[in-house]
Amino acid sequence: MNALDGLVEELTRLPGIGRKTARRLAYYLVKRSNDGPRRLAGALERVADQVGPCGECGNLSDADPCEYCRDPRRDTATVCVVEEASDISAIERSGRFGGLYHVLGGRLSPLDGVGPDDLNVARLEERVAGGVSEVIVATNPSIEGEATAAYLRRLLETRPAVKVTRPAQGLPVGGDLEYADGVTIGEALVGRREMQ
Amino acid sequence: MNALDGLVEELTRLPGIGRKTARRLAYYLVKRSNDGPRRLAGALERVADQVGPCGECGNLSDADPCEYCRDPRRDTATVCVVEEASDISAIERSGRFGGLYHVLGGRLSPLDGVGPDDLNVARLEERVAGGVSEVIVATNPSIEGEATAAYLRRLLETRPAVKVTRPAQGLPVGGDLEYADGVTIGEALVGRREMQ
């Protein structure tokens, strides 16, 4: 296989990148100069060398413990559980959470053979034993995410000192009622709050 | 900047890849193991090391002359002019062309400051002088592609021995008349052929 086809092959392994897109990206990268592919190769090598899971929370980071676990300003009594490390930046963007994180590395999915032992759950139990007062279970609002949340709630029931919460479900801010699905509207109505 | 953000930054330079997609790809690459980023980095390095323009036709290839230019079975009297090297594989997929290629490296675009001197035109004139009987101008059927085709036709008018042709425009095979735009239908009618 020639070098260009080899690059196309590697690019098609990425999620959401089909053969046509891979071909377009590969040609784009080589078209101007050798600098394009080398810069991206360098960034990839750095990631392979430096990035790994944080031993505390499972976040992907160049440091262990990661930037959140070693930040003395974070509230260590509140732990937000997420499915993937990529969910952390979404929550950080909200600017409304100042606690620590815990990355499960997936969700319970019996059909795919993913059970509790395949997730970063044992470490969560250890962390919760060490002075955590609230666990916010921010797994996705999908069927599997809900099942995972329910599992964690039962697991943590044995520790009455720990409050287990789940982010509210409802209408997305800036969304349009007309285009919201019935289940979301239902959740929004059930979770309605008195106006201030 | 940490390694992960650096990779996201590099990925957003690619066409059609926004910040969200770049972030998703970066996390996908590091999530499982260090093998993912390294394989892609290796493929990129190989491309940077090995791929360059063919001195004959401008195709991007690991060899110079490229696979088409050095293939003794290709018809050297017919040259198909394309805008980009990536167009060659599209034409090869048709299986209906056995001549040589010539890559312009773009199209005339006065608004972007791209004139004839910015394209691989001088080399085309040299090649045409050496026993070429037909030049198929397969630039894109866009305004700029048409302008480029018109320019090349005028340029090659000085060589009456060389036939300059353009691929037919019309309805795409397997397409639906109902969804075709008026200009395409018009071209299809103008270019109509007697049924055999």
Interface residues (C-beta under 8 A of the other chain):
Chain A: N2 A3 L4 G6 L7 E9 E10 L11 R13 L14 P15 G16 I17 T21 R23 R24 L25 A26 Y27 Y28 L29 V30 K31 N34 G36 P37 R38 R39 L40 A41 G42 A43 L44 E45 R46 V47 A48 D49 Q50 V51 L60 S61 D62 E84 A85 S86 S89
Chain B: N2 A3 L4 G6 L7 E9 E10 L11 R13 L14 P15 G16 I17 T21 R23 R24 L25 A26 Y27 Y28 L29 V30 K31 N34 D35 G36 P37 R38 R39 L40 A41 G42 A43 L44 E45 R46 V47 A48 D49 Q50 V51 L60 S61 D62 E84 A85 S86 S89
